[in-house]
């Protein structure tokens, strides 16, 4: 039995090392990349991330670290399914100056 533990990066609870999601808060245990982008390039950056095909989730936050959009991604996501998310991103880009993009990837 594997007794290795890790700490959830969202709620700081001890969870099994083999867990894909935290049983307490539901946060992914995969790796995360975070970067900032101005609103003029938001949609373009998100399209690039989706085209790479390695992200499992994209979270967009405003300057005050409030979540504006949380996009779960699945392998083989096609344009027709992602179009509503991109429309929402366009509306968000009109309201904020700078966004933080968090990209979750599998381990």
C-alpha positions in Angstrom: 0.0 0.0 0.0 1.3 3.4 -0.9 1.2 5.7 2.1 2.9 8.7 0.4 1.0 12.0 0.9 1.0 15.4 -0.8 -0.6 18.6 0.2 -3.5 20.1 -1.9 -2.3 23.4 -3.4 -5.8 24.8 -3.0 -7.0 23.8 0.5 -3.7 22.6 2.1 -5.2 19.2 3.2 -3.1 16.0 3.1 -4.1 13.8 0.2 -2.8 10.5 -1.2 0.1 10.9 -3.6 -1.8 9.0 -6.3 -4.9 11.1 -6.2 -5.9 13.0 -9.3 -8.3 15.4 -7.4 -8.4 16.5 -3.8 -11.3 14.7 -2.0 -11.9 17.8 0.2 -12.1 20.6 -2.4 -12.1 18.9 -5.8 -9.0 20.7 -7.0 -6.8 18.9 -9.6 -3.5 17.7 -8.4 -1.9 18.1 -11.8 0.8 20.8 -12.5 -0.3 24.4 -12.9 1.2 27.2 -15.0 0.1 30.8 -14.1 0.7 33.9 -16.2 -0.8 37.3 -16.7 -2.1 38.7 -20.0 -3.8 41.9 -21.0 -7.4 41.7 -22.1 -6.4 42.5 -25.7 -4.7 39.2 -26.0 -6.9 37.0 -23.8 -8.9 35.2 -26.5 -5.7 34.7 -28.6 -3.8 33.1 -25.6 -6.7 30.8 -24.7 -7.0 29.6 -28.3 -3.2 28.9 -28.3 -3.5 26.9 -25.0 -6.5 24.8 -26.4 -4.6 24.2 -29.6 -1.7 22.8 -27.7 -4.0 20.1 -26.4 -2.3 19.4 -23.1 -4.4 21.5 -20.7 -7.1 19.8 -18.6 -8.5 23.0 -17.2 -8.1 26.7 -17.8 -9.1 29.3 -15.1 -9.3 33.0 -15.8 -9.1 35.4 -12.9 -9.2 39.2 -12.6 -6.8 41.6 -11.0 -8.4 40.9 -7.6 -7.9 37.1 -8.0 -11.7 36.5 -8.5 -12.5 33.6 -10.8 -14.2 34.9 -14.0 -14.3 31.7 -16.0 -13.4 28.1 -15.3 -13.1 26.0 -18.5 -12.8 22.2 -18.1 -11.1 20.7 -21.2 -11.4 17.2 -22.6 -9.3 15.5 -25.2 -10.7 16.1 -28.7 -12.6 19.2 -27.9 -13.9 20.6 -31.1 -14.6 24.2 -32.2 -18.4 24.0 -31.9 -18.1 23.0 -28.3 -15.5 25.6 -27.4 -17.2 28.5 -29.2 -19.5 29.5 -26.3 -16.4 29.7 -24.0 -14.6 31.9 -26.5 -17.7 34.2 -26.7 -17.7 34.5 -22.9 -14.0 35.3 -23.0 -14.7 38.2 -25.5 -17.2 39.6 -23.0 -14.7 39.3 -20.1 -12.0 41.0 -22.1 -14.2 44.0 -22.6 -14.6 44.4 -18.8 -11.1 43.8 -17.4 -7.7 45.2 -18.1 -5.5 42.3 -17.1 -6.2 38.7 -16.4 -4.4 35.8 -14.7 -4.6 32.6 -16.7 -4.1 29.3 -14.7 -3.5 26.3 -16.9 -3.8 22.9 -15.3 -2.0 20.0 -16.9 -1.9 16.3 -16.0 1.2 15.0 -14.2 
